[in-house]
Structure formats: C-alpha cells, structure tokens
Amino acid sequence: MRRVDVVVVGGGPAGAACATGLVRRGLDVVVLDRARFPRVKLCGGLVTQEAAAALGLHEADYPHGWLWIDRFHFHWRGLRLPLPSPQISIRRVEFDAFLLQRSGAELVHHRVQTIERQGGGYVVDGQWRADVVVGAGGTACPVYRTFFRELGLREKGLQITALELEFAHEVRERDCHFWFFEEGFPGYYWYIPKAAGWVNVGVGALAEPLKRAQDSIWRHWQRCLAKLQALGWLDGEVPQPGGHTYYLMGLMGRPARVRRDGAYLVGDAAGLATRDLGEGIRAAIESGLRAAAAIADGGDYQLDDLPRTSWPALLRGLVRRRWWA
Ligand SMILES: Cc1cc2nc3c(=O)[nH]c(=O)nc-3n(C[C@H](O)[C@H](O)[C@H](O)COP(=O)(O)OP(=O)(O)OC[C@H]3O[C@@H](n4cnc5c(N)ncnc54)[C@H](O)[C@@H]3O)c2cc1C
C-alpha cells in the first residue's frame, strides 16, 4: 500500500487548486481521477478575473490562449442589459489539464470506490493510505457519498440541471449572452464564444421547478438553438449536447459541514456554485486553496464568506478593467 500525506479525489479546478497549495507547502500528494486528462467537462468555461487571480494565473502563462469577453448581455422579456465587464473564456478540456499539470502533484488514473477510516487516517480502495482525504470529485464525489451525505449539505431545491455543447464553429459574436426565464424556464440560455473558433451553448435551470411545471429541458435546448440560428450566430448541423447536474450554494449552515476529521470537501462536491449564474469555478479554486492551507498549516477550514452571487464580481470588472493586460 502506498503511503502519502494527502489523497485528493478528483482533478477538476477544486482538486488542482488544493493540490497546488499542498505541493507548494511540501506535502506528498496524489490526485486520483476516474477520467484521463485532458478530459471533457461540461461547463460554460467563464472564469472571472478574480478566479484567475486567486491562482496567480496570467494570460502570458496560459499556453492554450483564452478569449477576453468584453461585454455580457443579459436578456429578459425582450429587454437587453449590456454590461462591459472584461472576464475570461476558456475551454475546460484545456484549462483543467493545464491546472493539474501546473500543480506538480502526482496524477493517477483511478476511479475511487471505497474510502475507509482506519486508525487515525484513511485507506482508499486498499491502495493508498493518508492522514487526510480531500473530496474534489464534483457532484458524484465518493468522499461526499461516504462521509458527508447524511449531513444534508446539498439542498435538493438548489439542484441545477443543464444541457451544454462546445463545438467548433465560426465565432460570429464576440460578446457573451444570457437569456433569462424564457417561456417560464427557471434558469437561462447562454452563448459563450471561445478562442480559436469554438462556441459554447447551453441551457441550465433549477431542476425542481422545471419538473413541477412538467417542462422539458430538451424543449428549451431546441428553443435556444432556434434563437441562435435566427440571430445568424449558428448554422449547420449541431451535435447532441451533454447533460450534467450540480448544486448551488445553500444559505444556511454550510461551513460546519465541509470538514469531518481529516476529510475535506471542496468545489462542487460541497455544492458551492453562485445562486444567480451557477458559477462554480471561482468557489472550486478558492475552496481548494483554503483546504490546502488548513491541512498544511493546521488552521480552520471555513467557506462561509465565499460569494453567493456572481454579479458583484461582474460589477467590479466595470471599474477594474483587464488587470494584467
Ligand atoms: C453546463 C454547465 C455550465 C457551467 N458553466 C460555468 C461557467 O461558465 N463558469 C463557472 O464558473 N462555472 C460553471 N459551471 C460550474 C462548474 O463547471 C463547476 O462548479 C466546477 O467544474 C466545479 O469544479 P470541481 O473541481 O469541484 O468539479 P469537477 O470539475 O466536476 O471535477 C471533478 C472531478 O472528479 C472526478 N471524479 C468524479 N468521481 C470520481 C471518482 N469516483 N474517482 C475519481 N475521480 C472522480 C471527475 O472525473 C472530475 O474530473 C457550469 C456547470 C455546468 C454543468
């Protein structure tokens, strides 16, 4: 059996940020992920400047190239609010692999199934022993399932369901667009351009109200495509989207339930996406870094002050333009 200081389960932004913080502090870390990197992660790939800054990530250091989104357009009932707030559009397939490699941690391709408490530590699938285990496995995280599920951290009413597709297509519109509450949809449609001829299109909503209304997310996917085709931003055959579910941040009682002894939850495993836009990358990075600091330096691990909404970060972008340009 391999002995390490920390096993991180999941190599998305939360796991990569945590691994980065731990390796910098000299700990022996292994990251286990069921996917082979680079791997596709369904996501709009909008990263706020503040999220990139938390990781000390500069445009010049990023080998894949990112697209600066200069303006966001929020649509509601035919009204349009343009917001000039420069933020970053990346492709998750590139971004996640880059962050993981940059962390300097050992990455092992492995689907985690069982995590047992033994002595003062944890044994993962009978192959790794560590004092600390970090649950960074997203919505399906086995650390959450084993040690945290009974605590009721993720609220059913805050579950998001989404369909999304990122595909090669000429970029005909350089800004980012969100259409809210189209035909009673309890969420929004989005269009997000990427660098080098890719676009990202999706629809995401609260699952419970959608189900109560006996509405179908697929119907909204078709409406979204029709809208983009009518605008002339998309044409030709559009491949099938993928589906994913995750959780927005609850209002009460969150911090006390993200650490149990030597088990920590970070990112989507804890359900930390913002309540207005479902933005989760920033919280994934921030929680990963905080967990690393708490593990290595022995401090508290709390997420109480993580932003619950995205709009303040977008508004700050109005005054603080491209920080590193
Ligand atoms: C359609 C969609 C659009 C989104 N758009 C945005 C956006 O534009 N901006 C934004 O900030 N947020 C967005 N989000 C939210 C964002 O994608 C997540 O909050 C973010 O990915 C969370 O990162 P994470 O590291 O916690 O989890 P993930 O990125 O999900 O990583 C979890 C990792 O754990 C691995 N794993 C899972 N189970 C196991 C196991 N048993 N064993 C080993 N490994 C395992 C997985 O393979 C995966 O690599 C979007 C989400 C969706 C679904």
The ligand as an SDF file (V2000), in Angstrom:
LIG
                    3D

 53 58  0  0  0  0  0  0  0  0999 V2000
  -23.3350   23.1110  -18.1420 C   0  0  0  0  0  0  0  0  0  0  0  0
  -22.5320   23.8050  -17.0840 C   0  0  0  0  0  0  0  0  0  0  0  0
  -22.0290   25.0760  -17.3070 C   0  0  0  0  0  0  0  0  0  0  0  0
  -21.2390   25.7150  -16.3360 C   0  0  0  0  0  0  0  0  0  0  0  0
  -20.6910   26.9290  -16.6230 N   0  0  0  0  0  0  0  0  0  0  0  0
  -19.8630   27.5180  -15.7230 C   0  0  0  0  0  0  0  0  0  0  0  0
  -19.1680   28.6990  -16.0460 C   0  0  0  0  0  0  0  0  0  0  0  0
  -19.2520   29.2150  -17.1800 O   0  0  0  0  0  0  0  0  0  0  0  0
  -18.3810   29.2790  -15.1060 N   0  0  0  0  0  0  0  0  0  0  0  0
  -18.2270   28.7230  -13.8480 C   0  0  0  0  0  0  0  0  0  0  0  0
  -17.5070   29.2910  -13.0060 O   0  0  0  0  0  0  0  0  0  0  0  0
  -18.8620   27.5630  -13.5280 N   0  0  0  0  0  0  0  0  0  0  0  0
  -19.6430   26.9400  -14.4300 C   0  0  0  0  0  0  0  0  0  0  0  0
  -20.2290   25.7440  -14.1260 N   0  0  0  0  0  0  0  0  0  0  0  0
  -19.9250   25.1240  -12.8380 C   0  0  0  0  0  0  0  0  0  0  0  0
  -18.5080   24.4980  -12.8650 C   0  0  0  0  0  0  0  0  0  0  0  0
  -18.3810   23.6710  -14.0020 O   0  0  0  0  0  0  0  0  0  0  0  0
  -18.2450   23.6680  -11.6050 C   0  0  0  0  0  0  0  0  0  0  0  0
  -18.6400   24.4050  -10.4810 O   0  0  0  0  0  0  0  0  0  0  0  0
  -16.7860   23.2880  -11.4980 C   0  0  0  0  0  0  0  0  0  0  0  0
  -16.4100   22.4140  -12.5300 O   0  0  0  0  0  0  0  0  0  0  0  0
  -16.5030   22.6080  -10.1780 C   0  0  0  0  0  0  0  0  0  0  0  0
  -15.1850   22.1170  -10.1670 O   0  0  0  0  0  0  0  0  0  0  0  0
  -14.8010   20.8320   -9.2970 P   0  0  0  0  0  0  0  0  0  0  0  0
  -13.3310   20.6900   -9.4030 O   0  0  0  0  0  0  0  0  0  0  0  0
  -15.4380   20.9170   -7.9640 O   0  0  0  0  0  0  0  0  0  0  0  0
  -15.5420   19.5970  -10.0090 O   0  0  0  0  0  0  0  0  0  0  0  0
  -15.3340   18.9710  -11.4680 P   0  0  0  0  0  0  0  0  0  0  0  0
  -14.7940   19.9700  -12.3890 O   0  0  0  0  0  0  0  0  0  0  0  0
  -16.6300   18.2950  -11.7740 O   0  0  0  0  0  0  0  0  0  0  0  0
  -14.2110   17.8640  -11.2620 O   0  0  0  0  0  0  0  0  0  0  0  0
  -14.4930   16.6720  -10.5550 C   0  0  0  0  0  0  0  0  0  0  0  0
  -13.5110   15.6010  -10.9840 C   0  0  0  0  0  0  0  0  0  0  0  0
  -13.7000   14.4530  -10.1480 O   0  0  0  0  0  0  0  0  0  0  0  0
  -13.5810   13.2820  -10.9250 C   0  0  0  0  0  0  0  0  0  0  0  0
  -14.2800   12.1940  -10.2490 N   0  0  0  0  0  0  0  0  0  0  0  0
  -15.6160   12.0910  -10.0160 C   0  0  0  0  0  0  0  0  0  0  0  0
  -15.8810   10.9190   -9.3760 N   0  0  0  0  0  0  0  0  0  0  0  0
  -14.6900   10.3090   -9.2130 C   0  0  0  0  0  0  0  0  0  0  0  0
  -14.2970    9.0570   -8.6230 C   0  0  0  0  0  0  0  0  0  0  0  0
  -15.1900    8.2100   -8.0950 N   0  0  0  0  0  0  0  0  0  0  0  0
  -12.9880    8.7260   -8.6210 N   0  0  0  0  0  0  0  0  0  0  0  0
  -12.0510    9.5540   -9.1600 C   0  0  0  0  0  0  0  0  0  0  0  0
  -12.3690   10.7410   -9.7440 N   0  0  0  0  0  0  0  0  0  0  0  0
  -13.6640   11.1060   -9.7500 C   0  0  0  0  0  0  0  0  0  0  0  0
  -14.1780   13.6630  -12.2780 C   0  0  0  0  0  0  0  0  0  0  0  0
  -13.6830   12.8420  -13.3260 O   0  0  0  0  0  0  0  0  0  0  0  0
  -13.7130   15.1380  -12.4230 C   0  0  0  0  0  0  0  0  0  0  0  0
  -12.5070   15.2400  -13.1650 O   0  0  0  0  0  0  0  0  0  0  0  0
  -21.0070   25.0820  -15.0820 C   0  0  0  0  0  0  0  0  0  0  0  0
  -21.5430   23.8010  -14.8450 C   0  0  0  0  0  0  0  0  0  0  0  0
  -22.2870   23.1700  -15.8330 C   0  0  0  0  0  0  0  0  0  0  0  0
  -22.8120   21.7860  -15.5830 C   0  0  0  0  0  0  0  0  0  0  0  0
  1  2  1  0
  2  3  1  0
  2 52  2  0
  3  4  2  0
  4  5  1  0
  4 50  1  0
  5  6  2  0
  6  7  1  0
  6 13  1  0
  7  8  2  0
  7  9  1  0
  9 10  1  0
 10 11  2  0
 10 12  1  0
 12 13  2  0
 13 14  1  0
 14 15  1  0
 14 50  1  0
 15 16  1  0
 16 17  1  0
 16 18  1  0
 18 19  1  0
 18 20  1  0
 20 21  1  0
 20 22  1  0
 22 23  1  0
 23 24  1  0
 24 25  2  0
 24 26  1  0
 24 27  1  0
 27 28  1  0
 28 29  2  0
 28 30  1  0
 28 31  1  0
 31 32  1  0
 32 33  1  0
 33 34  1  0
 33 48  1  0
 34 35  1  0
 35 36  1  0
 35 46  1  0
 36 37  1  0
 36 45  1  0
 37 38  2  0
 38 39  1  0
 39 40  1  0
 39 45  2  0
 40 41  1  0
 40 42  2  0
 42 43  1  0
 43 44  2  0
 44 45  1  0
 46 47  1  0
 46 48  1  0
 48 49  1  0
 50 51  2  0
 51 52  1  0
 52 53  1  0
M  END
$$$$
